[in-house]
Amino acid sequence: MSSKISSTALFESIKVMREGTKKRNFAQTVELQLSLKDIDPTKDKRFSGTVRLPHVPRNKLGICLIGDQKHVDEAKSLGLTIDTTDLDSLKKFNKDKKLVKKWAKKYDQLLASDTVLKKVPVVVGPILNRIGRFPQVVSHSEPLDKKIEDIKATVKWQLKKVTDMGAAVGNMEMTDEQLRQNIMMALNFLVSLLKKGWHNLKSVNIKSTMGKPAKIL
């Protein structure tokens, strides 16, 4: 698919974003923000899709693994910066929706071992699905650290009730080329989900946590 945005134009937008960002003593996230046009979320089919970016946008992603003993031990031995829990611990919520929601919302992503995944809704009820925190399955056939890396590098585009969308595509410590690669990968994938492609994009900006939006399209 051909892109409406040249590398030269994108590098210029990245430069403008950097110039408009106040320096802080933390790694500021770079978000791709956009508005759609000629799409009616109440009538048009709502799309959803994920794409793995070339570079991890955010290393500090809040992840919790609902694991079997083997996966919990693997996470500890690898020194992964994720929280772990088990089904017995989840039973303590006693299916209290507010408690489960408060716990789940602390994380960006929940994972569950394939050996326990089907038991999770039985233990906590259907609330995780309703709040968009149903666990992603992990199996013992692939290394846990690789799975975590893939999850950290994955961006999800989903049309909901509004036509404004956003996704973390990088951080200010990345090089301009790394940001360019991530932005184009995320944007081209989104365009592939739109019924009229680039014609459905009204505006596209990039913005750092503490900066001003920089126009791309």
CYANA upper distance limits for C-alpha pairs under 8 A (distance plus 0.5 A):
  1 MET  CA    188 ASN  CA      8.16
  3 SER  CA    188 ASN  CA      7.67
  4 LYS  CA    198 TRP  CA      7.92
  5 ILE  CA      9 ALA  CA      7.08
  5 ILE  CA     10 LEU  CA      7.30
  5 ILE  CA    216 ILE  CA      8.20
  5 ILE  CA    217 LEU  CA      8.13
  6 SER  CA     10 LEU  CA      6.80
  7 SER  CA     11 PHE  CA      6.57
  7 SER  CA    180 ARG  CA      7.89
  8 THR  CA     12 GLU  CA      6.85
  9 ALA  CA     13 SER  CA      6.88
  9 ALA  CA    216 ILE  CA      7.93
 10 LEU  CA     14 ILE  CA      6.74
 10 LEU  CA    180 ARG  CA      7.26
 10 LEU  CA    216 ILE  CA      6.98
 11 PHE  CA     15 LYS  CA      6.69
 11 PHE  CA    176 ASP  CA      7.31
 11 PHE  CA    180 ARG  CA      7.45
 12 GLU  CA     16 VAL  CA      6.76
 13 SER  CA     17 MET  CA      6.66
 13 SER  CA    206 ILE  CA      8.21
 13 SER  CA    214 ALA  CA      6.28
 13 SER  CA    215 LYS  CA      6.81
 13 SER  CA    216 ILE  CA      6.47
 14 ILE  CA     18 ARG  CA      6.71
 14 ILE  CA    176 ASP  CA      7.35
 14 ILE  CA    179 LEU  CA      8.43
 14 ILE  CA    206 ILE  CA      8.16
 14 ILE  CA    214 ALA  CA      7.92
 15 LYS  CA     19 GLU  CA      6.73
 16 VAL  CA     20 GLY  CA      6.72
 16 VAL  CA    214 ALA  CA      6.61
 17 MET  CA     21 THR  CA      6.80
 17 MET  CA    206 ILE  CA      7.57
 17 MET  CA    207 LYS  CA      6.93
 17 MET  CA    208 SER  CA      7.61
 17 MET  CA    211 GLY  CA      7.47
 17 MET  CA    212 LYS  CA      7.21
 17 MET  CA    213 PRO  CA      7.17
 17 MET  CA    214 ALA  CA      5.72
 18 ARG  CA    172 MET  CA      8.33
 18 ARG  CA    208 SER  CA      8.49
 18 ARG  CA    211 GLY  CA      8.37
 20 GLY  CA    211 GLY  CA      6.00
 20 GLY  CA    212 LYS  CA      6.14
 21 THR  CA    208 SER  CA      7.17
 21 THR  CA    210 MET  CA      6.38
 21 THR  CA    211 GLY  CA      4.44
 21 THR  CA    212 LYS  CA      7.03
 22 LYS  CA    210 MET  CA      6.46
 22 LYS  CA    211 GLY  CA      6.61
 23 LYS  CA    210 MET  CA      8.39
 24 ARG  CA     28 GLN  CA      8.12
 27 ALA  CA    171 ASN  CA      6.80
 27 ALA  CA    172 MET  CA      6.68
 27 ALA  CA    173 GLU  CA      6.95
 28 GLN  CA    171 ASN  CA      5.99
 28 GLN  CA    172 MET  CA      5.98
 28 GLN  CA    173 GLU  CA      8.32
 28 GLN  CA    208 SER  CA      6.58
 28 GLN  CA    209 THR  CA      5.81
 28 GLN  CA    210 MET  CA      7.74
 29 THR  CA     57 PRO  CA      7.95
 29 THR  CA     58 ARG  CA      7.54
 29 THR  CA    168 ALA  CA      7.10
 29 THR  CA    169 VAL  CA      8.29
 29 THR  CA    170 GLY  CA      6.43
 29 THR  CA    171 ASN  CA      4.74
 29 THR  CA    172 MET  CA      6.88
 29 THR  CA    208 SER  CA      6.04
 29 THR  CA    209 THR  CA      6.00
 30 VAL  CA     57 PRO  CA      8.37
 30 VAL  CA    168 ALA  CA      6.33
 30 VAL  CA    169 VAL  CA      6.41
 30 VAL  CA    170 GLY  CA      5.37
 30 VAL  CA    171 ASN  CA      5.35
 30 VAL  CA    172 MET  CA      7.04
 30 VAL  CA    206 ILE  CA      7.20
 30 VAL  CA    207 LYS  CA      6.06
 30 VAL  CA    208 SER  CA      4.89
 30 VAL  CA    209 THR  CA      7.08
 31 GLU  CA    166 GLY  CA      7.01
 31 GLU  CA    167 ALA  CA      5.95
 31 GLU  CA    168 ALA  CA      4.81
 31 GLU  CA    169 VAL  CA      6.11
 31 GLU  CA    170 GLY  CA      7.46
 31 GLU  CA    206 ILE  CA      6.08
 31 GLU  CA    207 LYS  CA      5.79
 31 GLU  CA    208 SER  CA      6.74
 31 GLU  CA    209 THR  CA      8.29
 32 LEU  CA    166 GLY  CA      5.93
 32 LEU  CA    167 ALA  CA      5.87
 32 LEU  CA    168 ALA  CA      6.76
 32 LEU  CA    169 VAL  CA      6.81
 32 LEU  CA    183 ILE  CA      7.71
 32 LEU  CA    204 VAL  CA      7.78
 32 LEU  CA    205 ASN  CA      6.48
 32 LEU  CA    206 ILE  CA      5.16
 32 LEU  CA    207 LYS  CA      7.18
 33 GLN  CA    164 ASP  CA      8.06
 33 GLN  CA    165 MET  CA      6.38
 33 GLN  CA    166 GLY  CA      4.86
 33 GLN  CA    167 ALA  CA      7.28
 33 GLN  CA    204 VAL  CA      6.35
 33 GLN  CA    205 ASN  CA      5.63
 33 GLN  CA    206 ILE  CA      6.41
 33 GLN  CA    207 LYS  CA      7.89
 34 LEU  CA    164 ASP  CA      6.34
 34 LEU  CA    165 MET  CA      5.88
 34 LEU  CA    166 GLY  CA      6.78
 34 LEU  CA    201 LEU  CA      7.89
 34 LEU  CA    202 LYS  CA      7.89
 34 LEU  CA    203 SER  CA      5.90
 34 LEU  CA    204 VAL  CA      4.85
 34 LEU  CA    205 ASN  CA      6.62
 35 SER  CA    163 THR  CA      6.25
 35 SER  CA    164 ASP  CA      4.96
 35 SER  CA    165 MET  CA      6.77
 35 SER  CA    201 LEU  CA      6.77
 35 SER  CA    202 LYS  CA      5.81
 35 SER  CA    203 SER  CA      5.74
 35 SER  CA    204 VAL  CA      7.20
 36 LEU  CA    163 THR  CA      5.73
 36 LEU  CA    164 ASP  CA      6.94
 36 LEU  CA    200 ASN  CA      5.98
 36 LEU  CA    201 LEU  CA      5.20
 36 LEU  CA    202 LYS  CA      5.53
 36 LEU  CA    203 SER  CA      7.65
 37 LYS  CA    163 THR  CA      7.91
 37 LYS  CA    199 HIS  CA      8.37
 37 LYS  CA    200 ASN  CA      5.51
 37 LYS  CA    201 LEU  CA      6.40
 37 LYS  CA    202 LYS  CA      5.84
 38 ASP  CA    200 ASN  CA      6.55
 39 ILE  CA     44 ASP  CA      7.08
 39 ILE  CA    163 THR  CA      7.94
 39 ILE  CA    200 ASN  CA      7.65
 40 ASP  CA     44 ASP  CA      5.98
 40 ASP  CA    163 THR  CA      8.45
 41 PRO  CA     45 LYS  CA      7.71
 41 PRO  CA     46 ARG  CA      7.03
 41 PRO  CA    159 LEU  CA      7.59
 41 PRO  CA    160 LYS  CA      7.11
 41 PRO  CA    161 LYS  CA      6.11
 41 PRO  CA    162 VAL  CA      7.20
 41 PRO  CA    163 THR  CA      7.81
 42 THR  CA    161 LYS  CA      7.67
 46 ARG  CA    158 GLN  CA      7.79
 46 ARG  CA    159 LEU  CA      5.72
 46 ARG  CA    160 LYS  CA      7.26
 47 PHE  CA    157 TRP  CA      8.32
 47 PHE  CA    158 GLN  CA      6.20
 47 PHE  CA    159 LEU  CA      6.01
 47 PHE  CA    193 LEU  CA      7.20
 47 PHE  CA    194 LEU  CA      8.45
 48 SER  CA    156 LYS  CA      7.78
 48 SER  CA    157 TRP  CA      6.13
 48 SER  CA    158 GLN  CA      4.72
 48 SER  CA    159 LEU  CA      7.00
 48 SER  CA    193 LEU  CA      8.35
 49 GLY  CA    156 LYS  CA      6.24
 49 GLY  CA    157 TRP  CA      5.99
 49 GLY  CA    158 GLN  CA      7.04
 49 GLY  CA    193 LEU  CA      8.19
 50 THR  CA    154 THR  CA      6.98
 50 THR  CA    155 VAL  CA      6.01
 50 THR  CA    156 LYS  CA      4.81
 50 THR  CA    157 TRP  CA      6.77
 51 VAL  CA    154 THR  CA      5.99
 51 VAL  CA    155 VAL  CA      5.99
 51 VAL  CA    156 LYS  CA      7.15
 51 VAL  CA    185 MET  CA      8.44
 51 VAL  CA    186 ALA  CA      7.44
 51 VAL  CA    189 PHE  CA      7.47
 52 ARG  CA    150 ASP  CA      7.31
 52 ARG  CA    151 ILE  CA      8.45
 52 ARG  CA    153 ALA  CA      5.97
 52 ARG  CA    154 THR  CA      4.72
 52 ARG  CA    155 VAL  CA      6.86
 53 LEU  CA    153 ALA  CA      5.84
 53 LEU  CA    154 THR  CA      6.45
 53 LEU  CA    155 VAL  CA      7.67
 53 LEU  CA    169 VAL  CA      8.41
 53 LEU  CA    181 GLN  CA      8.50
 53 LEU  CA    182 ASN  CA      6.05
 53 LEU  CA    185 MET  CA      6.92
 53 LEU  CA    186 ALA  CA      7.50
 54 PRO  CA    153 ALA  CA      7.76
 54 PRO  CA    178 GLN  CA      8.41
 54 PRO  CA    181 GLN  CA      7.45
 54 PRO  CA    182 ASN  CA      6.67
 55 HIS  CA    153 ALA  CA      6.77
 55 HIS  CA    170 GLY  CA      8.19
 55 HIS  CA    178 GLN  CA      7.28
 55 HIS  CA    182 ASN  CA      7.13
 56 VAL  CA    149 GLU  CA      8.01
 56 VAL  CA    152 LYS  CA      6.35
 56 VAL  CA    153 ALA  CA      4.79
 56 VAL  CA    154 THR  CA      8.37
 56 VAL  CA    170 GLY  CA      7.48
 57 PRO  CA    152 LYS  CA      7.67
 57 PRO  CA    153 ALA  CA      6.66
 57 PRO  CA    168 ALA  CA      6.88
 57 PRO  CA    169 VAL  CA      5.63
 57 PRO  CA    170 GLY  CA      4.23
 57 PRO  CA    171 ASN  CA      6.36
 58 ARG  CA    152 LYS  CA      7.09
 58 ARG  CA    153 ALA  CA      8.18
 58 ARG  CA    168 ALA  CA      8.08
 58 ARG  CA    170 GLY  CA      7.03
 58 ARG  CA    171 ASN  CA      7.26
 59 ASN  CA    152 LYS  CA      7.21
 61 LEU  CA    107 TYR  CA      8.31
 61 LEU  CA    108 ASP  CA      6.82
 61 LEU  CA    109 GLN  CA      8.34
 61 LEU  CA    152 LYS  CA      7.18
 62 GLY  CA     82 ILE  CA      7.49
 62 GLY  CA    106 LYS  CA      7.82
 62 GLY  CA    107 TYR  CA      5.10
 62 GLY  CA    108 ASP  CA      5.48
 62 GLY  CA    109 GLN  CA      6.95
 63 ILE  CA     82 ILE  CA      5.78
 63 ILE  CA     83 ASP  CA      6.83
 63 ILE  CA    107 TYR  CA      6.03
 63 ILE  CA    108 ASP  CA      6.54
 63 ILE  CA    109 GLN  CA      5.47
 63 ILE  CA    110 LEU  CA      6.26
 63 ILE  CA    111 LEU  CA      7.89
 64 CYS  CA     82 ILE  CA      6.22
 64 CYS  CA     83 ASP  CA      5.05
 64 CYS  CA     84 THR  CA      5.89
 64 CYS  CA     85 THR  CA      7.80
 64 CYS  CA    107 TYR  CA      7.21
 64 CYS  CA    109 GLN  CA      7.21
 64 CYS  CA    110 LEU  CA      5.54
 64 CYS  CA    111 LEU  CA      6.64
 65 LEU  CA     72 VAL  CA      8.27
 65 LEU  CA     82 ILE  CA      7.76
 65 LEU  CA     83 ASP  CA      6.74
 65 LEU  CA     84 THR  CA      5.17
 65 LEU  CA     85 THR  CA      6.69
 65 LEU  CA    110 LEU  CA      6.48
 65 LEU  CA    111 LEU  CA      5.09
 65 LEU  CA    112 ALA  CA      6.02
 65 LEU  CA    113 SER  CA      8.12
 66 ILE  CA     84 THR  CA      6.49
 66 ILE  CA     85 THR  CA      5.45
 66 ILE  CA     86 ASP  CA      5.57
 66 ILE  CA     87 LEU  CA      7.46
 66 ILE  CA    110 LEU  CA      7.91
 66 ILE  CA    111 LEU  CA      6.45
 66 ILE  CA    112 ALA  CA      5.03
 66 ILE  CA    113 SER  CA      7.03
 66 ILE  CA    116 VAL  CA      8.27
 67 GLY  CA     71 HIS  CA      6.03
 67 GLY  CA     72 VAL  CA      6.15
 67 GLY  CA     84 THR  CA      7.27
 67 GLY  CA     85 THR  CA      6.78
 67 GLY  CA     86 ASP  CA      5.95
 67 GLY  CA     87 LEU  CA      8.33
 67 GLY  CA    111 LEU  CA      8.35
 67 GLY  CA    112 ALA  CA      6.02
 67 GLY  CA    113 SER  CA      5.47
 67 GLY  CA    116 VAL  CA      7.53
 68 ASP  CA     72 VAL  CA      6.77
 68 ASP  CA     86 ASP  CA      7.16
 68 ASP  CA    113 SER  CA      6.64
 68 ASP  CA    115 THR  CA      7.42
 68 ASP  CA    116 VAL  CA      7.28
 69 GLN  CA     73 ASP  CA      6.56
 70 LYS  CA     74 GLU  CA      6.66
 71 HIS  CA     75 ALA  CA      6.62
 71 HIS  CA    113 SER  CA      7.53
 71 HIS  CA    140 HIS  CA      8.14
 71 HIS  CA    144 LEU  CA      8.21
 72 VAL  CA     76 LYS  CA      6.90
 72 VAL  CA     84 THR  CA      6.84
 72 VAL  CA     85 THR  CA      8.25
 73 ASP  CA     77 SER  CA      6.61
 74 GLU  CA     78 LEU  CA      6.56
 74 GLU  CA    144 LEU  CA      7.85
 75 ALA  CA     79 GLY  CA      6.68
 75 ALA  CA     80 LEU  CA      5.98
 75 ALA  CA     82 ILE  CA      8.23
 75 ALA  CA     84 THR  CA      8.46
 75 ALA  CA    144 LEU  CA      7.62
 75 ALA  CA    145 ASP  CA      8.35
 76 LYS  CA     80 LEU  CA      6.97
 78 LEU  CA    145 ASP  CA      7.91
 80 LEU  CA    145 ASP  CA      7.68
 85 THR  CA     89 SER  CA      6.96
 85 THR  CA     90 LEU  CA      8.22
 86 ASP  CA     90 LEU  CA      7.10
 87 LEU  CA     91 LYS  CA      6.79
 87 LEU  CA    116 VAL  CA      8.18
 87 LEU  CA    119 LYS  CA      8.44
 87 LEU  CA    120 VAL  CA      7.58
 87 LEU  CA    123 VAL  CA      7.73
 88 ASP  CA     92 LYS  CA      7.60
 89 SER  CA     93 PHE  CA      8.38
 90 LEU  CA     94 ASN  CA      8.27
 90 LEU  CA    123 VAL  CA      7.27
 90 LEU  CA    124 VAL  CA      7.23
 91 LYS  CA     95 LYS  CA      7.84
 91 LYS  CA    123 VAL  CA      6.34
 91 LYS  CA    124 VAL  CA      7.47
 93 PHE  CA     99 LEU  CA      6.75
 93 PHE  CA    100 VAL  CA      6.90
 93 PHE  CA    124 VAL  CA      7.69
 94 ASN  CA    123 VAL  CA      8.29
 94 ASN  CA    124 VAL  CA      7.62
 95 LYS  CA    100 VAL  CA      7.60
 95 LYS  CA    123 VAL  CA      7.27
 95 LYS  CA    124 VAL  CA      5.15
 95 LYS  CA    125 GLY  CA      6.34
 96 ASP  CA    100 VAL  CA      6.67
 96 ASP  CA    124 VAL  CA      8.15
 97 LYS  CA    101 LYS  CA      6.45
 97 LYS  CA    124 VAL  CA      8.47
 97 LYS  CA    125 GLY  CA      8.43
 97 LYS  CA    127 ILE  CA      6.89
 98 LYS  CA    102 LYS  CA      6.55
 99 LEU  CA    103 TRP  CA      6.71
100 VAL  CA    104 ALA  CA      6.57
100 VAL  CA    124 VAL  CA      7.50
100 VAL  CA    127 ILE  CA      8.01
100 VAL  CA    128 LEU  CA      8.34
101 LYS  CA    105 LYS  CA      6.43
101 LYS  CA    127 ILE  CA      7.61
101 LYS  CA    128 LEU  CA      7.74
101 LYS  CA    131 ILE  CA      8.07
102 LYS  CA    106 LYS  CA      7.26
103 TRP  CA    107 TYR  CA      8.31
104 ALA  CA    110 LEU  CA      8.05
104 ALA  CA    128 LEU  CA      7.94
104 ALA  CA    133 ARG  CA      7.20
105 LYS  CA    133 ARG  CA      8.23
109 GLN  CA    133 ARG  CA      7.14
109 GLN  CA    135 PRO  CA      7.66
109 GLN  CA    136 GLN  CA      8.35
110 LEU  CA    133 ARG  CA      6.87
110 LEU  CA    134 PHE  CA      7.26
110 LEU  CA    135 PRO  CA      5.04
110 LEU  CA    136 GLN  CA      6.84
111 LEU  CA    135 PRO  CA      4.98
111 LEU  CA    136 GLN  CA      5.18
111 LEU  CA    137 VAL  CA      6.31
111 LEU  CA    138 VAL  CA      7.19
112 ALA  CA    116 VAL  CA      7.07
112 ALA  CA    117 LEU  CA      5.94
112 ALA  CA    135 PRO  CA      6.11
112 ALA  CA    136 GLN  CA      6.64
112 ALA  CA    137 VAL  CA      5.61
112 ALA  CA    138 VAL  CA      6.50
113 SER  CA    117 LEU  CA      6.48
113 SER  CA    137 VAL  CA      6.34
113 SER  CA    138 VAL  CA      5.50
113 SER  CA    139 SER  CA      6.40
113 SER  CA    140 HIS  CA      8.50
114 ASP  CA    118 LYS  CA      8.36
114 ASP  CA    137 VAL  CA      6.12
114 ASP  CA    138 VAL  CA      6.25
114 ASP  CA    139 SER  CA      5.86
116 VAL  CA    120 VAL  CA      7.13
117 LEU  CA    135 PRO  CA      8.02
117 LEU  CA    137 VAL  CA      7.27
118 LYS  CA    122 VAL  CA      8.04
119 LYS  CA    123 VAL  CA      6.81
120 VAL  CA    124 VAL  CA      6.66
120 VAL  CA    125 GLY  CA      8.17
121 PRO  CA    125 GLY  CA      5.15
121 PRO  CA    126 PRO  CA      6.12
121 PRO  CA    128 LEU  CA      8.31
124 VAL  CA    128 LEU  CA      8.48
126 PRO  CA    130 ARG  CA      7.31
127 ILE  CA    131 ILE  CA      6.90
128 LEU  CA    132 GLY  CA      6.69
128 LEU  CA    133 ARG  CA      5.40
128 LEU  CA    134 PHE  CA      5.36
128 LEU  CA    135 PRO  CA      8.47
129 ASN  CA    133 ARG  CA      6.41
129 ASN  CA    134 PHE  CA      5.37
138 VAL  CA    142 GLU  CA      8.48
138 VAL  CA    144 LEU  CA      8.03
138 VAL  CA    147 LYS  CA      7.91
140 HIS  CA    144 LEU  CA      8.19
142 GLU  CA    146 LYS  CA      7.88
142 GLU  CA    147 LYS  CA      7.74
143 PRO  CA    147 LYS  CA      7.04
144 LEU  CA    148 ILE  CA      6.75
145 ASP  CA    149 GLU  CA      6.71
146 LYS  CA    150 ASP  CA      6.72
147 LYS  CA    151 ILE  CA      6.75
148 ILE  CA    152 LYS  CA      6.72
149 GLU  CA    153 ALA  CA      6.82
150 ASP  CA    154 THR  CA      6.70
155 VAL  CA    167 ALA  CA      7.24
155 VAL  CA    168 ALA  CA      7.86
155 VAL  CA    169 VAL  CA      7.95
155 VAL  CA    186 ALA  CA      7.62
156 LYS  CA    167 ALA  CA      7.92
157 TRP  CA    165 MET  CA      8.39
157 TRP  CA    167 ALA  CA      8.10
157 TRP  CA    190 LEU  CA      7.13
159 LEU  CA    163 THR  CA      7.61
159 LEU  CA    165 MET  CA      8.36
169 VAL  CA    179 LEU  CA      7.91
169 VAL  CA    182 ASN  CA      6.43
169 VAL  CA    183 ILE  CA      6.60
169 VAL  CA    186 ALA  CA      7.81
170 GLY  CA    174 MET  CA      7.52
170 GLY  CA    179 LEU  CA      6.56
170 GLY  CA    182 ASN  CA      7.50
171 ASN  CA    179 LEU  CA      8.35
171 ASN  CA    208 SER  CA      8.09
172 MET  CA    208 SER  CA      7.77
174 MET  CA    178 GLN  CA      6.50
174 MET  CA    179 LEU  CA      6.87
175 THR  CA    179 LEU  CA      6.83
176 ASP  CA    180 ARG  CA      6.56
177 GLU  CA    181 GLN  CA      6.68
178 GLN  CA    182 ASN  CA      6.80
179 LEU  CA    183 ILE  CA      6.48
180 ARG  CA    184 MET  CA      6.57
181 GLN  CA    185 MET  CA      6.60
182 ASN  CA    186 ALA  CA      6.61
183 ILE  CA    187 LEU  CA      6.46
184 MET  CA    188 ASN  CA      6.28
185 MET  CA    189 PHE  CA      6.63
186 ALA  CA    190 LEU  CA      6.80
187 LEU  CA    191 VAL  CA      6.72
188 ASN  CA    192 SER  CA      6.82
189 PHE  CA    193 LEU  CA      7.27
190 LEU  CA    194 LEU  CA      7.22
191 VAL  CA    197 GLY  CA      5.30
191 VAL  CA    198 TRP  CA      6.37
192 SER  CA    197 GLY  CA      6.63
193 LEU  CA    197 GLY  CA      7.79
194 LEU  CA    198 TRP  CA      8.23
194 LEU  CA    200 ASN  CA      7.18
195 LYS  CA    200 ASN  CA      8.12
196 LYS  CA    200 ASN  CA      6.17
197 GLY  CA    201 LEU  CA      8.19
202 LYS  CA    217 LEU  CA      8.37
203 SER  CA    215 LYS  CA      8.34
203 SER  CA    216 ILE  CA      8.20
203 SER  CA    217 LEU  CA      5.86
204 VAL  CA    215 LYS  CA      6.70
204 VAL  CA    216 ILE  CA      5.84
204 VAL  CA    217 LEU  CA      5.36
205 ASN  CA    213 PRO  CA      6.38
205 ASN  CA    214 ALA  CA      5.82
205 ASN  CA    215 LYS  CA      4.95
205 ASN  CA    216 ILE  CA      5.71
205 ASN  CA    217 LEU  CA      7.42
206 ILE  CA    213 PRO  CA      6.11
206 ILE  CA    214 ALA  CA      5.82
206 ILE  CA    215 LYS  CA      7.16
206 ILE  CA    216 ILE  CA      7.64
207 LYS  CA    211 GLY  CA      6.61
207 LYS  CA    212 LYS  CA      6.45
207 LYS  CA    213 PRO  CA      5.00
207 LYS  CA    214 ALA  CA      6.71
208 SER  CA    212 LYS  CA      7.58
208 SER  CA    213 PRO  CA      8.04
